Amino acid sequence: MNKIFENYQRIKTQIAPYNVKIVAVTKYFDEKQIIQYYDMGIRDFGENRVKDAIEKINKLPDEIIKNSRFHLIGHLQTNKVKMAVGKFDLIHSVDSVKLADIISQEAEKKGIIQKILLQINNAGEEQKSGFSPSEIRQAIPEIIKLKGIKVKGVMNMAPINSSDEELHYLFHNIKQINDDLQSEYGVELKEISMGMTRDYKIALEEGATIIRLGRILFE
């Protein structure tokens, strides 16, 4: 555990010049390990699978649940929306108007506003979900009208084998799209979730406000 603490402190020092939040990806760890990470000072936890995440969250002490933020960073299926809404502080992976609408309806039933990010697939990867740059511009006017959600920004996952040059281009493009959406539609989009273990340094340079780190923290 000392090694993980050292990793966390080293990365915190490294990213200090940037206004960025670390989401620790804990999808492979149980609630006991999350408690240990909380004791180290980590407060933002990222999970991929709704059911597994909720089972872990429900086993955590009330103090940790109250003082932590849980992020859904994996794909959200429509049949899992009821479980997810209200359990996650931020859903990163909203990839269609239909999904946004279902989340909004469920949030309204529960009397809450669910914060979300819109996933943008600007590399055009067929195996990944997300709006294309043209689709997001068509979709956002409809999405921001939904009463049960609050769009906080955008999210991106770059292709695994991208070169540094390609990563700079893709991440810069995401920041540009986010800025354009704000100016064109009068919405405040403060969060840009992009960058993981292999590419977070480039994401920081290009304007990320949230980075999602797993291996580099826990190895």
N, C-alpha and C positions, 0 to 999 in steps of 0.2 A: 504493500500500500504506500510505503514511503516513495517508491519510484513514481507512482501515479501522482502523488502530491507534488513531487519535483517537476514532473512533466507539466502539470497544470500551472504551477507558479512560473515556470520558464515561459510558457506560451502567453500567460497573462502579461508578463513583462514585455514580451516581444510585440504584442498587439496594443500595448498601452498608448502609442501615438494615434491609434484609430478609435473612432467611436463605434465599437463593435461588441456584440454579445456572443459568448461561446455557448453553444448548445452541446452538451455532452451526450453522445449517442450511446444509450444504455440498453439497446435491444437484446444484447446477449447476456445481460446481467440480471440477477434477481433483486428482490427488494432489500435484502440484507446488504448487498453491495451498494445499492443506491443510498442507503443510510450512511454507509461509510464515506461515500463521495460527498454527501451533504455535509458531513462533519468536516470535510476538507475545505468547504466553502463553495462548492458547486451548487447552483440554484436552478439552472435550466437543464432539463433532461429531455432528450429526443427519443421517440419510440416509433417503430415501423408498423407494428401490428396492433390494431385496436383492442382486441380481446385480451391478448397477452399483457398489454400495457395496463389496462384497467384492473386486471387481476393483481398486478404488482402495486399499483397505486392504492388500491383498497386495503392492502396489507401494511401500508406505511403509517407511522405515527401521525396523529392529527397535526402536530407542530410542523412536520416536514411537508405535508400536503398543503397547509396554509401558507407556508413561506417559500414554496418552490413553484416553478412554472413548468408545465408539461407540454411538450410540443409533439404533434403528430406529423412526422416527416415522411412517412410512407404513403403509398396510394390508399385512398379512402374509397371503399366500395359503397354504393348507395345503400345496401342492406345493413351496413354498419354505422350509418349516420346517427341513428337513434342512440346507440351506445356512446358514440364519440362526442356528440354535442354537449357542452358543459363540463366534460371531463378534461378536455385539453384547453389550455389557455390560448393556444394558437394552432390552427390547422394549416400547415404549409402547402398542402398538395391539392388545392382545389383546381381542377383541370377542365371544367365544363360549366356552362350556364345551368344545365340540369342539376349538377351536383350542388352548386351554390344555392339554387332554389330549394332543394330538399333540405339542406343545412338550415337555411333561413326559416323554412316552415317548422322544423323541429325546434329551433331556438325560440321561435315565437310561442310554441306550445309550452315550452319550459319557462317562458317569461324572462329570457336572457338575450344578450347580444353576443353572438359567437364571432370572435376575431379570426380572420382567415388571411392567407396569402394566395395569390393566383400563380399557378405554376406555368412557366413559359418554356417551351421547347424550341429554342431558337436555332438549335443545331439540326433540327428536322429528323431526329432519330425515330425510326418507326417503332422500336421496341419500348420507347418511353412515351408516357402521356404528357399532356400539357398543351396550352394554346400556342399556335404559331404567332409570330409578331403581327400578322394581319388579323388573325382571329381575335386576339386580345383587344384590339382596337374596336372591333365590331361588338364584342361581348360586354365590355366594361360598362357602357351606358345602361344596359339591362341589369347587370349585377349590382351596381351601386344603388339601384332603386329598391333592392330587397331589404325589408325592414329588420329581419332577424340577424343580419350579419354586418360586420364592419370590416371592410377591406383595408388591411394595414400596409400592403405592399405586394411584392412579387417574390417568386422563388424560382431557382434554376438549378439543374444538375448537368454539368458539362460531360461530354463523352469521355470515357475512361482513357482512351489512347490519344487524347488531344496533345498537340505540342504546346509549348509555352506561348508561342505566337498566336495559335488558335485560341488558347484560353484567354489571353488578353483581349482578343477580338470579341469572343462570345460574352465575357463578363462586362466589357465596356458597352456592348450592345444592350445587355439587360439593363444596365444603369440608364442608358439613353432612353430605352422604352419606358422605364419607370418615370423618368423625368418628363417625357412627352405626355404620358397619360395624366400626370398631375396638371400640366399646363393646359392640355386640350379639354379635360373634363372637370377641372376644378376640384379634384379630390386630393386629399393629403395622404401620400403613400411614403411613410417614413422608413419602412423596413425592406431591405433587399437581402434575402436569404440565399447565399451562394458561397460555395467553397467548402471543401471537405479536406481530409488529411493530405491528399496528394496535391491539392491546388489552392489551399486557403490563402497562401501568401499572395498569389496573383489576384485572387478575389478581393483581398483587402486593398490592394493597390487600385482596383477598379471600382471601389465604392460599396463593398458589402457592409451591411450593418449587423448581420447574423452569419456566423460560420458554424458548420455542423461537424464536430470532431469526434472520432471514435478511436481508431487504431493509435494515432499519435499520442493520445492521452493515456491509453490503457495498456500499451505494450511495455 
